[in-house]
């Protein structure tokens, strides 16, 4: 589920479930370290990854277009009495008709503005940058339309330390639960100042091991650098073509689905592909502020810089390279010295009301003492 649908409540404490599932930045949370399709690029200084809505933006685009159509239809109905003359004999009935449709049209219009501004005439991606040297995270949040030279787009700077609460966030659903990695910047008493979500959405307890391995991947990079990491599942494309849009739409509905499932749902995949392409066609690439670019400068001699050369980029190229044994299949690294439960049992522990690594939350006022 898209993190923007149910936003964190600014000025209030961290949700209880999230607080009971805090992710430590200085230890491992499972027996494996692996990326699950969230990395754009990596080098010795920084690593660019996706925000949670990136892989499934086509669903939000579909919702925005549906609500835009609904708002237009309701507005038309509200104005219908004026368009065709004496639609009702009673003026009061006219007023009630206009009020009823106008209120719903306004509600639909608010949804279109609230979520459509991040999907149309905005940014192709909202990159999250892990910066090893400064031990910070830089997050592109929104397009800046009017800015001075060097300002770039709206960017947050978040410290990589215990003043920020990283946790497993659960989104409940009647059928299955959704999980993603969420970060909360809090004030001195623990109330939320800003919130953001990293990576992607994992569906059900079955995929929770992938989330925990993903967190190990981020922490290992910040602590030890790219030399200690396995290869990412793939390097996401920053310039999506129609093929990449289609594969994003298809794999977001399940990467291991059968051929029969994909054939039956092909009309849905094609529609989602068109929605994603339409959104991206109206957007531009993000622009980092000048002060961030200076801190992220790296030379062409960086041994660990990827993707370069013949390294595949995107779903299509990576799948083709795997079929030719030119890129590893499901690359992962086992954590040395892990003494906890195996991946499946460990995930069940994390899905409980309290995580196996639950500990007392410390807030900035306590951390700085």
Secondary structure, 3 states (H helix, E strand, C coil): CCCCCCCCCCCCECCHHHHCCECCCCCCCCCEECCCCCEEEECCCEEEECECCHHHHHHHHHHHHHHHHHHHHHHHHHHHHHHHCCCCCCHHHHHHHHHHHHHHHHHHHHHHHHHHCCCCCCECCCCEEEECCCCEEEEEEECCCCCCCCCCCEEEEEECCCCEEEEEEEECCCCCCEEEEEEEEECCCCEEEEEEEEEEEEECHHHHHHHHHHHHHHHHHHHHCHHHCCCCCCCCCCCCCHHHHHHHHHHCCCCCCCHHHHHHCHHHHHHHHHHHHHHHHCCECCCCCHHHHHHCCCCCCCCCCECCCCCCCHHHHHHHHHHCCCCCCCCCEECCCCCCCCHHHHHHHHHCCCCCCCCCCCCHHHHCC
